[in-house]
Structure formats: C-alpha cells, structure tokens
Amino acid sequence: MKTEQALDAKVGEVFRNQPHAPPRHESFVRHPIRATVEEAAHAREVVDEGKSPATPAFIAGAVLALILPLTAILILLDFGIAHLA
C-alpha cells in the first residue's frame, strides 16, 4: 500500500513538472507573419504612448488603410452598376 502511494506521488510529480504547452521548435529565421504581428504590436504601443514624432504618420496610415480600399470598392461598384444599366 505504501509503495503504491509513493508511486502515485512520483507519477503526479512528474506530470506536474511537465510544461503545459508542447515545446515549439524555434527557427533562427523569423516567420514573416510573426514578425508582422510583432511590428504591429510595437507600432500600437508607440501610438498609444503618443510620445513618438511618428505618431501622426501611424494614425494617417491607419486611416488611409481603412478609407482607400472602401473607396476603391465603392468606385468599382459604381462603374459596374453604370455599365450594367
């Protein structure tokens, strides 16, 4: 009985010492998507602080990234509707 409890304690200890996430094999080359996400997070931190002289450029870039595709879609829809009419 005592050895069974000792064995259960050892097994529990081994499981508790295991990492929760499986090990990731990191490469010395950064993945482009991860690099982009890290840069975006850094840019967001810089904009949130507002201390960088580049903050207005970041804000203008974000506005243009939203408005330009929306404008292009609306213009294409307008020309498409005019062509079909």
Sequence and secondary structure as in RCSB ss.txt:
>XXXX:A:sequence
MKTEQALDAKVGEVFRNQPHAPPRHESFVRHPIRATVEEAAHAREVVDEGKSPATPAFIAGAVLALILPLTAILI
LLDFGIAHLA
>XXXX:A:secstr
 HHHHHHHHHHHHHHHTS SS      SS  HHHHHHHHHHHHHHHHHH  STTHHHHHHHHHHHHHHHHHHHHH
HHHHHHHHH 
